[in-house]
């Protein structure tokens, strides 16, 4: 709402000051209508974010009764337009436990909840959460996933070397860095070239130059986690080690 007010103020400054009040009125009406549409889009995305976080929280409570105090936040809705979200293939949530107290700190176990979407998960009625498949990932499982991903993206074969590099370094667009040194470079591929590895009974990983692709064997859906999301999630788990 604050952004909407600011935009209205800017439009009022930029509209030319002429004697034709009728023309100015039409311009103002058009500007207000456009801004109202922007505001409606922002509100719709914010509503989707709230519903997604509520549904993720309900799933977590129903399937993990041992988790009794936690923070849950999605990283996928910031700065997004409604059309961007309709084409999203995975929603990612950062979860961290804490000890209940006055003004508690988030210092407990970290996990990531991945919600893989399928076609039609957003329609004219809103979000169909029945079309989302959930996976809860802890640090050990995330490390295993990233080891497999880095190996298929780079050709490095040693699990131990990759795991130790990941714990000290950070994933960037072109590989894994420790401080400013590119320790494990990724293959440079064109956009229509893919390298595949069989990760588990549920997933295959597919690497190309733009993202991590995950093929879900059960649904036969190929979904993508953007490199920017990979980077943020990895830093969430290992932020203290890579500072």
DRENGU-307384 format. One record per residue (C-alpha): residue number from 1; residue in one letter; x, y, z. Coordinates in pm, 1 decimal, decimal comma. Layout:
BEGIN
<atom><pos>NUM</pos><code>A</code><xx>X</xx><yy>Y</yy><zz>Z</zz></atom>
...
//
This chain:
BEGIN
<atom><pos>1</pos><code>X</code><xx>0,0</xx><yy>0,0</yy><zz>0,0</zz></atom>
<atom><pos>2</pos><code>X</code><xx>289,2</xx><yy>238,7</yy><zz>77,2</zz></atom>
<atom><pos>3</pos><code>X</code><xx>433,2</xx><yy>168,0</yy><zz>-270,5</zz></atom>
<atom><pos>4</pos><code>X</code><xx>94,5</xx><yy>240,0</yy><zz>-426,4</zz></atom>
<atom><pos>5</pos><code>X</code><xx>67,8</xx><yy>578,3</yy><zz>-251,3</zz></atom>
<atom><pos>6</pos><code>X</code><xx>419,8</xx><yy>668,9</yy><zz>-363,6</zz></atom>
<atom><pos>7</pos><code>X</code><xx>338,5</xx><yy>582,2</yy><zz>-725,2</zz></atom>
<atom><pos>8</pos><code>X</code><xx>21,6</xx><yy>794,0</yy><zz>-713,0</zz></atom>
<atom><pos>9</pos><code>X</code><xx>225,5</xx><yy>1086,6</yy><zz>-583,6</zz></atom>
<atom><pos>10</pos><code>X</code><xx>479,6</xx><yy>1047,4</yy><zz>-863,6</zz></atom>
<atom><pos>11</pos><code>X</code><xx>205,9</xx><yy>1034,4</yy><zz>-1126,2</zz></atom>
<atom><pos>12</pos><code>X</code><xx>53,5</xx><yy>1355,3</yy><zz>-985,7</zz></atom>
<atom><pos>13</pos><code>X</code><xx>391,3</xx><yy>1529,6</yy><zz>-1031,6</zz></atom>
<atom><pos>14</pos><code>X</code><xx>455,8</xx><yy>1396,6</yy><zz>-1381,2</zz></atom>
<atom><pos>15</pos><code>X</code><xx>112,9</xx><yy>1475,6</yy><zz>-1528,4</zz></atom>
<atom><pos>16</pos><code>X</code><xx>152,7</xx><yy>1796,3</yy><zz>-1740,9</zz></atom>
<atom><pos>17</pos><code>X</code><xx>-14,7</xx><yy>2110,5</yy><zz>-1602,1</zz></atom>
<atom><pos>18</pos><code>X</code><xx>-232,0</xx><yy>2236,0</yy><zz>-1890,3</zz></atom>
<atom><pos>19</pos><code>X</code><xx>-556,3</xx><yy>2425,4</yy><zz>-1914,1</zz></atom>
<atom><pos>20</pos><code>X</code><xx>-743,2</xx><yy>2126,3</yy><zz>-2045,9</zz></atom>
<atom><pos>21</pos><code>X</code><xx>-889,7</xx><yy>1989,3</yy><zz>-1724,6</zz></atom>
<atom><pos>22</pos><code>X</code><xx>-1086,1</xx><yy>1722,4</yy><zz>-1909,4</zz></atom>
<atom><pos>23</pos><code>X</code><xx>-771,1</xx><yy>1574,8</yy><zz>-2067,4</zz></atom>
<atom><pos>24</pos><code>X</code><xx>-591,2</xx><yy>1586,2</yy><zz>-1737,6</zz></atom>
<atom><pos>25</pos><code>X</code><xx>-883,7</xx><yy>1414,4</yy><zz>-1571,0</zz></atom>
<atom><pos>26</pos><code>X</code><xx>-871,7</xx><yy>1135,1</yy><zz>-1826,0</zz></atom>
<atom><pos>27</pos><code>X</code><xx>-497,1</xx><yy>1091,7</yy><zz>-1773,2</zz></atom>
<atom><pos>28</pos><code>X</code><xx>-539,1</xx><yy>1084,8</yy><zz>-1397,6</zz></atom>
<atom><pos>29</pos><code>X</code><xx>-823,7</xx><yy>833,6</yy><zz>-1423,1</zz></atom>
<atom><pos>30</pos><code>X</code><xx>-612,2</xx><yy>610,7</yy><zz>-1645,6</zz></atom>
<atom><pos>31</pos><code>X</code><xx>-315,3</xx><yy>637,9</yy><zz>-1410,1</zz></atom>
<atom><pos>32</pos><code>X</code><xx>-530,6</xx><yy>557,0</yy><zz>-1107,0</zz></atom>
<atom><pos>33</pos><code>X</code><xx>-681,5</xx><yy>259,8</yy><zz>-1290,7</zz></atom>
<atom><pos>34</pos><code>X</code><xx>-337,5</xx><yy>126,9</yy><zz>-1383,6</zz></atom>
<atom><pos>35</pos><code>X</code><xx>-210,0</xx><yy>169,0</yy><zz>-1030,0</zz></atom>
<atom><pos>36</pos><code>X</code><xx>-521,2</xx><yy>2,3</yy><zz>-890,7</zz></atom>
<atom><pos>37</pos><code>X</code><xx>-448,7</xx><yy>-296,6</yy><zz>-1115,3</zz></atom>
<atom><pos>38</pos><code>X</code><xx>-88,8</xx><yy>-305,0</yy><zz>-987,9</zz></atom>
<atom><pos>39</pos><code>X</code><xx>-215,8</xx><yy>-287,1</yy><zz>-631,4</zz></atom>
<atom><pos>40</pos><code>X</code><xx>-460,0</xx><yy>-571,7</yy><zz>-696,8</zz></atom>
<atom><pos>41</pos><code>X</code><xx>-176,1</xx><yy>-784,5</yy><zz>-837,9</zz></atom>
<atom><pos>42</pos><code>X</code><xx>43,3</xx><yy>-713,3</yy><zz>-535,0</zz></atom>
<atom><pos>43</pos><code>X</code><xx>-244,7</xx><yy>-797,7</yy><zz>-301,9</zz></atom>
<atom><pos>44</pos><code>X</code><xx>-312,8</xx><yy>-1123,0</yy><zz>-488,9</zz></atom>
<atom><pos>45</pos><code>X</code><xx>50,7</xx><yy>-1233,4</yy><zz>-459,0</zz></atom>
<atom><pos>46</pos><code>X</code><xx>54,6</xx><yy>-1141,7</yy><zz>-88,8</zz></atom>
<atom><pos>47</pos><code>X</code><xx>-263,8</xx><yy>-1342,3</yy><zz>-36,1</zz></atom>
<atom><pos>48</pos><code>X</code><xx>-107,4</xx><yy>-1639,7</yy><zz>-216,6</zz></atom>
<atom><pos>49</pos><code>X</code><xx>200,2</xx><yy>-1611,5</yy><zz>1,9</zz></atom>
<atom><pos>50</pos><code>X</code><xx>-9,3</xx><yy>-1615,5</yy><zz>319,4</zz></atom>
<atom><pos>51</pos><code>X</code><xx>-211,0</xx><yy>-1914,9</yy><zz>198,7</zz></atom>
<atom><pos>52</pos><code>X</code><xx>102,2</xx><yy>-2102,4</yy><zz>94,2</zz></atom>
<atom><pos>53</pos><code>X</code><xx>266,1</xx><yy>-2044,1</yy><zz>431,6</zz></atom>
<atom><pos>54</pos><code>X</code><xx>-53,0</xx><yy>-2146,9</yy><zz>612,7</zz></atom>
<atom><pos>55</pos><code>X</code><xx>-83,0</xx><yy>-2468,1</yy><zz>410,0</zz></atom>
<atom><pos>56</pos><code>X</code><xx>286,8</xx><yy>-2547,8</yy><zz>458,3</zz></atom>
<atom><pos>57</pos><code>X</code><xx>246,2</xx><yy>-2492,4</yy><zz>832,5</zz></atom>
<atom><pos>58</pos><code>X</code><xx>-58,6</xx><yy>-2721,9</yy><zz>840,7</zz></atom>
<atom><pos>59</pos><code>X</code><xx>134,1</xx><yy>-2990,5</yy><zz>648,9</zz></atom>
<atom><pos>60</pos><code>X</code><xx>426,1</xx><yy>-2960,7</yy><zz>890,0</zz></atom>
<atom><pos>61</pos><code>X</code><xx>201,4</xx><yy>-2985,9</yy><zz>1196,6</zz></atom>
<atom><pos>62</pos><code>X</code><xx>16,6</xx><yy>-3287,0</yy><zz>1056,9</zz></atom>
<atom><pos>63</pos><code>X</code><xx>326,9</xx><yy>-3478,3</yy><zz>948,6</zz></atom>
<atom><pos>64</pos><code>X</code><xx>589,4</xx><yy>-3376,7</yy><zz>1206,8</zz></atom>
<atom><pos>65</pos><code>X</code><xx>429,1</xx><yy>-3359,9</yy><zz>1553,5</zz></atom>
<atom><pos>66</pos><code>X</code><xx>775,4</xx><yy>-3359,2</yy><zz>1714,3</zz></atom>
<atom><pos>67</pos><code>X</code><xx>835,7</xx><yy>-3003,8</yy><zz>1586,4</zz></atom>
<atom><pos>68</pos><code>X</code><xx>668,3</xx><yy>-2781,8</yy><zz>1847,1</zz></atom>
<atom><pos>69</pos><code>X</code><xx>825,6</xx><yy>-2434,9</yy><zz>1801,6</zz></atom>
<atom><pos>70</pos><code>X</code><xx>947,3</xx><yy>-2307,2</yy><zz>1468,3</zz></atom>
<atom><pos>71</pos><code>X</code><xx>963,0</xx><yy>-2024,3</yy><zz>1216,2</zz></atom>
<atom><pos>72</pos><code>X</code><xx>845,3</xx><yy>-2084,5</yy><zz>858,6</zz></atom>
<atom><pos>73</pos><code>X</code><xx>906,9</xx><yy>-1844,4</yy><zz>571,0</zz></atom>
<atom><pos>74</pos><code>X</code><xx>883,4</xx><yy>-1879,6</yy><zz>194,6</zz></atom>
<atom><pos>75</pos><code>X</code><xx>1152,1</xx><yy>-1723,9</yy><zz>-24,8</zz></atom>
<atom><pos>76</pos><code>X</code><xx>957,7</xx><yy>-1748,2</yy><zz>-351,9</zz></atom>
<atom><pos>77</pos><code>X</code><xx>708,5</xx><yy>-1463,3</yy><zz>-338,2</zz></atom>
<atom><pos>78</pos><code>X</code><xx>934,8</xx><yy>-1162,4</yy><zz>-281,5</zz></atom>
<atom><pos>79</pos><code>X</code><xx>919,6</xx><yy>-924,8</yy><zz>-579,4</zz></atom>
<atom><pos>80</pos><code>X</code><xx>713,8</xx><yy>-1168,6</yy><zz>-784,9</zz></atom>
<atom><pos>81</pos><code>X</code><xx>421,7</xx><yy>-1096,8</yy><zz>-1015,6</zz></atom>
<atom><pos>82</pos><code>X</code><xx>113,7</xx><yy>-1316,4</yy><zz>-1028,9</zz></atom>
<atom><pos>83</pos><code>X</code><xx>207,4</xx><yy>-1456,2</yy><zz>-1371,8</zz></atom>
<atom><pos>84</pos><code>X</code><xx>553,0</xx><yy>-1550,7</yy><zz>-1237,0</zz></atom>
<atom><pos>85</pos><code>X</code><xx>398,4</xx><yy>-1757,7</yy><zz>-959,3</zz></atom>
<atom><pos>86</pos><code>X</code><xx>157,5</xx><yy>-1937,9</yy><zz>-1191,1</zz></atom>
<atom><pos>87</pos><code>X</code><xx>455,4</xx><yy>-2080,0</yy><zz>-1380,1</zz></atom>
<atom><pos>88</pos><code>X</code><xx>659,5</xx><yy>-2166,8</yy><zz>-1069,8</zz></atom>
<atom><pos>89</pos><code>X</code><xx>748,2</xx><yy>-2533,6</yy><zz>-1040,0</zz></atom>
<atom><pos>90</pos><code>X</code><xx>855,4</xx><yy>-2542,6</yy><zz>-674,8</zz></atom>
<atom><pos>91</pos><code>X</code><xx>783,6</xx><yy>-2335,8</yy><zz>-363,0</zz></atom>
<atom><pos>92</pos><code>X</code><xx>1064,2</xx><yy>-2332,9</yy><zz>-107,1</zz></atom>
<atom><pos>93</pos><code>X</code><xx>1023,3</xx><yy>-2266,8</yy><zz>264,8</zz></atom>
<atom><pos>94</pos><code>X</code><xx>1293,0</xx><yy>-2205,0</yy><zz>524,2</zz></atom>
<atom><pos>95</pos><code>X</code><xx>1213,5</xx><yy>-2361,8</yy><zz>861,9</zz></atom>
<atom><pos>96</pos><code>X</code><xx>1407,1</xx><yy>-2311,2</yy><zz>1184,0</zz></atom>
<atom><pos>97</pos><code>X</code><xx>1323,0</xx><yy>-2428,7</yy><zz>1533,2</zz></atom>
<atom><pos>98</pos><code>X</code><xx>1375,1</xx><yy>-2224,5</yy><zz>1850,6</zz></atom>
<atom><pos>99</pos><code>X</code><xx>1336,8</xx><yy>-2247,8</yy><zz>2226,5</zz></atom>
<atom><pos>100</pos><code>X</code><xx>1021,3</xx><yy>-2062,8</yy><zz>2341,6</zz></atom>
<atom><pos>101</pos><code>X</code><xx>1109,2</xx><yy>-1762,6</yy><zz>2555,5</zz></atom>
<atom><pos>102</pos><code>X</code><xx>1051,2</xx><yy>-1388,6</yy><zz>2561,2</zz></atom>
<atom><pos>103</pos><code>X</code><xx>1191,5</xx><yy>-1248,9</yy><zz>2233,3</zz></atom>
<atom><pos>104</pos><code>X</code><xx>1340,7</xx><yy>-1584,6</yy><zz>2124,9</zz></atom>
<atom><pos>105</pos><code>X</code><xx>1627,7</xx><yy>-1621,3</yy><zz>1882,5</zz></atom>
<atom><pos>106</pos><code>X</code><xx>1615,8</xx><yy>-1854,2</yy><zz>1583,6</zz></atom>
<atom><pos>107</pos><code>X</code><xx>1900,2</xx><yy>-2083,3</yy><zz>1686,9</zz></atom>
<atom><pos>108</pos><code>X</code><xx>1758,2</xx><yy>-2434,3</yy><zz>1650,3</zz></atom>
<atom><pos>109</pos><code>X</code><xx>1753,9</xx><yy>-2700,6</yy><zz>1382,2</zz></atom>
<atom><pos>110</pos><code>X</code><xx>1719,6</xx><yy>-2580,0</yy><zz>1024,5</zz></atom>
<atom><pos>111</pos><code>X</code><xx>1516,5</xx><yy>-2754,0</yy><zz>756,5</zz></atom>
<atom><pos>112</pos><code>X</code><xx>1383,6</xx><yy>-2674,4</yy><zz>411,3</zz></atom>
<atom><pos>113</pos><code>X</code><xx>1035,3</xx><yy>-2767,0</yy><zz>290,2</zz></atom>
<atom><pos>114</pos><code>X</code><xx>1005,9</xx><yy>-2810,5</yy><zz>-85,3</zz></atom>
<atom><pos>115</pos><code>X</code><xx>659,6</xx><yy>-2798,1</yy><zz>-238,7</zz></atom>
<atom><pos>116</pos><code>X</code><xx>671,2</xx><yy>-2929,9</yy><zz>-596,9</zz></atom>
<atom><pos>117</pos><code>X</code><xx>379,8</xx><yy>-2802,9</yy><zz>-801,8</zz></atom>
<atom><pos>118</pos><code>X</code><xx>210,2</xx><yy>-2964,9</yy><zz>-1100,4</zz></atom>
<atom><pos>119</pos><code>X</code><xx>12,1</xx><yy>-2821,0</yy><zz>-1390,6</zz></atom>
<atom><pos>120</pos><code>X</code><xx>-295,4</xx><yy>-2627,3</yy><zz>-1283,4</zz></atom>
<atom><pos>121</pos><code>X</code><xx>-185,5</xx><yy>-2558,1</yy><zz>-925,9</zz></atom>
<atom><pos>122</pos><code>X</code><xx>-301,2</xx><yy>-2198,6</yy><zz>-973,2</zz></atom>
<atom><pos>123</pos><code>X</code><xx>-640,8</xx><yy>-2147,0</yy><zz>-1138,4</zz></atom>
<atom><pos>124</pos><code>X</code><xx>-925,2</xx><yy>-1894,5</yy><zz>-1136,0</zz></atom>
<atom><pos>125</pos><code>X</code><xx>-1023,6</xx><yy>-2012,8</yy><zz>-787,5</zz></atom>
<atom><pos>126</pos><code>X</code><xx>-678,9</xx><yy>-1961,1</yy><zz>-633,8</zz></atom>
<atom><pos>127</pos><code>X</code><xx>-425,6</xx><yy>-2226,4</yy><zz>-526,0</zz></atom>
<atom><pos>128</pos><code>X</code><xx>-505,4</xx><yy>-2598,5</yy><zz>-546,5</zz></atom>
<atom><pos>129</pos><code>X</code><xx>-275,5</xx><yy>-2737,1</yy><zz>-277,9</zz></atom>
<atom><pos>130</pos><code>X</code><xx>-371,4</xx><yy>-3092,0</yy><zz>-372,7</zz></atom>
<atom><pos>131</pos><code>X</code><xx>-141,7</xx><yy>-3041,7</yy><zz>-670,6</zz></atom>
<atom><pos>132</pos><code>X</code><xx>166,4</xx><yy>-2990,8</yy><zz>-449,8</zz></atom>
<atom><pos>133</pos><code>X</code><xx>400,7</xx><yy>-3272,1</yy><zz>-343,8</zz></atom>
<atom><pos>134</pos><code>X</code><xx>593,9</xx><yy>-3200,6</yy><zz>-23,2</zz></atom>
<atom><pos>135</pos><code>X</code><xx>949,2</xx><yy>-3295,2</yy><zz>80,3</zz></atom>
<atom><pos>136</pos><code>X</code><xx>1104,1</xx><yy>-3193,9</yy><zz>415,1</zz></atom>
<atom><pos>137</pos><code>X</code><xx>1485,1</xx><yy>-3169,1</yy><zz>388,6</zz></atom>
<atom><pos>138</pos><code>X</code><xx>1727,0</xx><yy>-3141,4</yy><zz>681,7</zz></atom>
<atom><pos>139</pos><code>X</code><xx>2092,3</xx><yy>-3035,6</yy><zz>660,8</zz></atom>
<atom><pos>140</pos><code>X</code><xx>2225,6</xx><yy>-3387,7</yy><zz>606,5</zz></atom>
<atom><pos>141</pos><code>X</code><xx>1979,3</xx><yy>-3458,7</yy><zz>324,3</zz></atom>
<atom><pos>142</pos><code>X</code><xx>2042,4</xx><yy>-3117,0</yy><zz>169,7</zz></atom>
<atom><pos>143</pos><code>X</code><xx>2416,2</xx><yy>-3190,1</yy><zz>172,8</zz></atom>
<atom><pos>144</pos><code>X</code><xx>2354,9</xx><yy>-3525,4</yy><zz>1,6</zz></atom>
<atom><pos>145</pos><code>X</code><xx>2139,5</xx><yy>-3353,9</yy><zz>-261,6</zz></atom>
<atom><pos>146</pos><code>X</code><xx>2397,3</xx><yy>-3082,6</yy><zz>-327,4</zz></atom>
<atom><pos>147</pos><code>X</code><xx>2680,9</xx><yy>-3338,3</yy><zz>-344,1</zz></atom>
<atom><pos>148</pos><code>X</code><xx>2487,8</xx><yy>-3524,8</yy><zz>-611,2</zz></atom>
<atom><pos>149</pos><code>X</code><xx>2404,4</xx><yy>-3201,4</yy><zz>-793,0</zz></atom>
<atom><pos>150</pos><code>X</code><xx>2763,7</xx><yy>-3071,0</yy><zz>-787,7</zz></atom>
<atom><pos>151</pos><code>X</code><xx>2898,5</xx><yy>-3406,3</yy><zz>-904,6</zz></atom>
<atom><pos>152</pos><code>X</code><xx>2665,7</xx><yy>-3418,5</yy><zz>-1204,6</zz></atom>
<atom><pos>153</pos><code>X</code><xx>2730,7</xx><yy>-3049,4</yy><zz>-1278,5</zz></atom>
<atom><pos>154</pos><code>X</code><xx>3109,6</xx><yy>-3073,7</yy><zz>-1262,0</zz></atom>
<atom><pos>155</pos><code>X</code><xx>3228,5</xx><yy>-3430,7</yy><zz>-1317,8</zz></atom>
<atom><pos>156</pos><code>X</code><xx>3401,3</xx><yy>-3446,4</yy><zz>-977,0</zz></atom>
<atom><pos>157</pos><code>X</code><xx>3362,1</xx><yy>-3801,4</yy><zz>-846,3</zz></atom>
<atom><pos>158</pos><code>X</code><xx>3463,4</xx><yy>-3785,5</yy><zz>-477,9</zz></atom>
<atom><pos>159</pos><code>X</code><xx>3169,8</xx><yy>-3751,5</yy><zz>-238,8</zz></atom>
<atom><pos>160</pos><code>X</code><xx>3403,7</xx><yy>-3654,0</yy><zz>46,7</zz></atom>
<atom><pos>161</pos><code>X</code><xx>3580,3</xx><yy>-3377,6</yy><zz>-147,1</zz></atom>
<atom><pos>162</pos><code>X</code><xx>3254,4</xx><yy>-3229,8</yy><zz>-271,4</zz></atom>
<atom><pos>163</pos><code>X</code><xx>3087,8</xx><yy>-3244,6</yy><zz>71,9</zz></atom>
<atom><pos>164</pos><code>X</code><xx>3380,5</xx><yy>-3076,4</yy><zz>248,6</zz></atom>
<atom><pos>165</pos><code>X</code><xx>3396,5</xx><yy>-2806,4</yy><zz>-18,9</zz></atom>
<atom><pos>166</pos><code>X</code><xx>3023,0</xx><yy>-2741,3</yy><zz>11,2</zz></atom>
<atom><pos>167</pos><code>X</code><xx>3041,9</xx><yy>-2703,8</yy><zz>389,0</zz></atom>
<atom><pos>168</pos><code>X</code><xx>3316,8</xx><yy>-2440,7</yy><zz>361,9</zz></atom>
<atom><pos>169</pos><code>X</code><xx>3216,0</xx><yy>-2272,1</yy><zz>38,0</zz></atom>
<atom><pos>170</pos><code>X</code><xx>2920,4</xx><yy>-2126,9</yy><zz>-142,5</zz></atom>
<atom><pos>171</pos><code>X</code><xx>2736,2</xx><yy>-2227,1</yy><zz>-457,2</zz></atom>
<atom><pos>172</pos><code>X</code><xx>2751,5</xx><yy>-1959,8</yy><zz>-726,8</zz></atom>
<atom><pos>173</pos><code>X</code><xx>2630,3</xx><yy>-1953,4</yy><zz>-1086,4</zz></atom>
<atom><pos>174</pos><code>X</code><xx>2944,2</xx><yy>-2112,5</yy><zz>-1230,3</zz></atom>
<atom><pos>175</pos><code>X</code><xx>3041,4</xx><yy>-2357,7</yy><zz>-957,2</zz></atom>
<atom><pos>176</pos><code>X</code><xx>3140,8</xx><yy>-2377,8</yy><zz>-590,0</zz></atom>
<atom><pos>177</pos><code>X</code><xx>3370,2</xx><yy>-2115,5</yy><zz>-439,6</zz></atom>
<atom><pos>178</pos><code>X</code><xx>3566,3</xx><yy>-2108,8</yy><zz>-116,1</zz></atom>
<atom><pos>179</pos><code>X</code><xx>3609,0</xx><yy>-1737,8</yy><zz>-44,5</zz></atom>
<atom><pos>180</pos><code>X</code><xx>3705,8</xx><yy>-1595,5</yy><zz>-385,8</zz></atom>
<atom><pos>181</pos><code>X</code><xx>3855,9</xx><yy>-1911,0</yy><zz>-534,0</zz></atom>
<atom><pos>182</pos><code>X</code><xx>3653,7</xx><yy>-2121,4</yy><zz>-778,6</zz></atom>
<atom><pos>183</pos><code>X</code><xx>3718,4</xx><yy>-2465,0</yy><zz>-627,2</zz></atom>
<atom><pos>184</pos><code>X</code><xx>3473,1</xx><yy>-2673,4</yy><zz>-830,6</zz></atom>
<atom><pos>185</pos><code>X</code><xx>3376,0</xx><yy>-2524,1</yy><zz>-1169,3</zz></atom>
<atom><pos>186</pos><code>X</code><xx>3056,5</xx><yy>-2639,0</yy><zz>-1337,3</zz></atom>
<atom><pos>187</pos><code>X</code><xx>3030,5</xx><yy>-2758,4</yy><zz>-1696,1</zz></atom>
<atom><pos>188</pos><code>X</code><xx>2950,3</xx><yy>-2483,5</yy><zz>-1944,3</zz></atom>
<atom><pos>189</pos><code>X</code><xx>2651,4</xx><yy>-2615,5</yy><zz>-2138,3</zz></atom>
<atom><pos>190</pos><code>X</code><xx>2413,0</xx><yy>-2463,7</yy><zz>-2387,1</zz></atom>
<atom><pos>191</pos><code>X</code><xx>2050,2</xx><yy>-2416,3</yy><zz>-2283,8</zz></atom>
<atom><pos>192</pos><code>X</code><xx>1935,8</xx><yy>-2737,3</yy><zz>-2458,5</zz></atom>
<atom><pos>193</pos><code>X</code><xx>2202,1</xx><yy>-2970,5</yy><zz>-2312,1</zz></atom>
<atom><pos>194</pos><code>X</code><xx>2141,9</xx><yy>-3178,2</yy><zz>-1996,3</zz></atom>
<atom><pos>195</pos><code>X</code><xx>2335,4</xx><yy>-3414,0</yy><zz>-1770,6</zz></atom>
<atom><pos>196</pos><code>X</code><xx>2132,3</xx><yy>-3661,8</yy><zz>-1561,5</zz></atom>
<atom><pos>197</pos><code>X</code><xx>2198,2</xx><yy>-3858,7</yy><zz>-1242,6</zz></atom>
<atom><pos>198</pos><code>X</code><xx>1969,9</xx><yy>-4099,5</yy><zz>-1053,8</zz></atom>
<atom><pos>199</pos><code>X</code><xx>1956,3</xx><yy>-3951,9</yy><zz>-702,1</zz></atom>
<atom><pos>200</pos><code>X</code><xx>1701,2</xx><yy>-4166,9</yy><zz>-518,9</zz></atom>
<atom><pos>201</pos><code>X</code><xx>1392,7</xx><yy>-4385,5</yy><zz>-555,5</zz></atom>
<atom><pos>202</pos><code>X</code><xx>1190,1</xx><yy>-4063,9</yy><zz>-583,6</zz></atom>
<atom><pos>203</pos><code>X</code><xx>1407,9</xx><yy>-3826,3</yy><zz>-787,0</zz></atom>
<atom><pos>204</pos><code>X</code><xx>1649,2</xx><yy>-3784,7</yy><zz>-1074,5</zz></atom>
<atom><pos>205</pos><code>X</code><xx>1863,0</xx><yy>-3470,0</yy><zz>-1094,1</zz></atom>
<atom><pos>206</pos><code>X</code><xx>1914,2</xx><yy>-3292,7</yy><zz>-1423,9</zz></atom>
<atom><pos>207</pos><code>X</code><xx>2183,5</xx><yy>-3026,5</yy><zz>-1467,1</zz></atom>
<atom><pos>208</pos><code>X</code><xx>2195,8</xx><yy>-2760,9</yy><zz>-1733,3</zz></atom>
<atom><pos>209</pos><code>X</code><xx>2348,5</xx><yy>-2416,2</yy><zz>-1725,5</zz></atom>
<atom><pos>210</pos><code>X</code><xx>2041,6</xx><yy>-2242,3</yy><zz>-1587,1</zz></atom>
<atom><pos>211</pos><code>X</code><xx>1907,5</xx><yy>-2450,5</yy><zz>-1299,6</zz></atom>
<atom><pos>212</pos><code>X</code><xx>1876,7</xx><yy>-2776,4</yy><zz>-1109,8</zz></atom>
<atom><pos>213</pos><code>X</code><xx>1610,0</xx><yy>-2992,5</yy><zz>-1267,3</zz></atom>
<atom><pos>214</pos><code>X</code><xx>1437,6</xx><yy>-3256,6</yy><zz>-1056,3</zz></atom>
<atom><pos>215</pos><code>X</code><xx>1243,2</xx><yy>-3535,9</yy><zz>-1223,5</zz></atom>
<atom><pos>216</pos><code>X</code><xx>982,9</xx><yy>-3676,8</yy><zz>-983,8</zz></atom>
<atom><pos>217</pos><code>X</code><xx>947,7</xx><yy>-4044,2</yy><zz>-1067,0</zz></atom>
<atom><pos>218</pos><code>X</code><xx>606,2</xx><yy>-4083,1</yy><zz>-906,3</zz></atom>
<atom><pos>219</pos><code>X</code><xx>431,3</xx><yy>-3806,5</yy><zz>-1100,6</zz></atom>
<atom><pos>220</pos><code>X</code><xx>671,5</xx><yy>-3796,0</yy><zz>-1399,1</zz></atom>
<atom><pos>221</pos><code>X</code><xx>698,6</xx><yy>-3419,2</yy><zz>-1358,7</zz></atom>
<atom><pos>222</pos><code>X</code><xx>1021,1</xx><yy>-3235,0</yy><zz>-1441,5</zz></atom>
<atom><pos>223</pos><code>X</code><xx>1050,9</xx><yy>-2930,2</yy><zz>-1216,2</zz></atom>
<atom><pos>224</pos><code>X</code><xx>1323,4</xx><yy>-2670,8</yy><zz>-1174,3</zz></atom>
<atom><pos>225</pos><code>X</code><xx>1483,8</xx><yy>-2499,9</yy><zz>-877,6</zz></atom>
<atom><pos>226</pos><code>X</code><xx>1640,6</xx><yy>-2173,5</yy><zz>-989,0</zz></atom>
<atom><pos>227</pos><code>X</code><xx>2009,3</xx><yy>-2124,7</yy><zz>-920,8</zz></atom>
<atom><pos>228</pos><code>X</code><xx>1929,9</xx><yy>-1817,2</yy><zz>-708,1</zz></atom>
<atom><pos>229</pos><code>X</code><xx>1705,5</xx><yy>-2029,5</yy><zz>-484,0</zz></atom>
<atom><pos>230</pos><code>X</code><xx>1975,9</xx><yy>-2297,8</yy><zz>-455,8</zz></atom>
<atom><pos>231</pos><code>X</code><xx>2226,4</xx><yy>-2035,0</yy><zz>-349,5</zz></atom>
<atom><pos>232</pos><code>X</code><xx>1993,7</xx><yy>-1886,8</yy><zz>-87,7</zz></atom>
<atom><pos>233</pos><code>X</code><xx>1895,6</xx><yy>-2224,4</yy><zz>57,6</zz></atom>
<atom><pos>234</pos><code>X</code><xx>2257,1</xx><yy>-2341,1</yy><zz>76,8</zz></atom>
<atom><pos>235</pos><code>X</code><xx>2355,7</xx><yy>-2021,4</yy><zz>256,4</zz></atom>
<atom><pos>236</pos><code>X</code><xx>2062,5</xx><yy>-2073,9</yy><zz>494,6</zz></atom>
<atom><pos>237</pos><code>X</code><xx>2212,6</xx><yy>-2406,5</yy><zz>606,9</zz></atom>
<atom><pos>238</pos><code>X</code><xx>2579,5</xx><yy>-2305,4</yy><zz>604,2</zz></atom>
<atom><pos>239</pos><code>X</code><xx>2579,9</xx><yy>-1928,2</yy><zz>660,4</zz></atom>
<atom><pos>240</pos><code>X</code><xx>2810,6</xx><yy>-1950,8</yy><zz>962,6</zz></atom>
<atom><pos>241</pos><code>X</code><xx>3065,4</xx><yy>-2165,9</yy><zz>780,2</zz></atom>
<atom><pos>242</pos><code>X</code><xx>3085,1</xx><yy>-1945,7</yy><zz>469,8</zz></atom>
<atom><pos>243</pos><code>X</code><xx>3091,5</xx><yy>-1600,3</yy><zz>625,2</zz></atom>
//
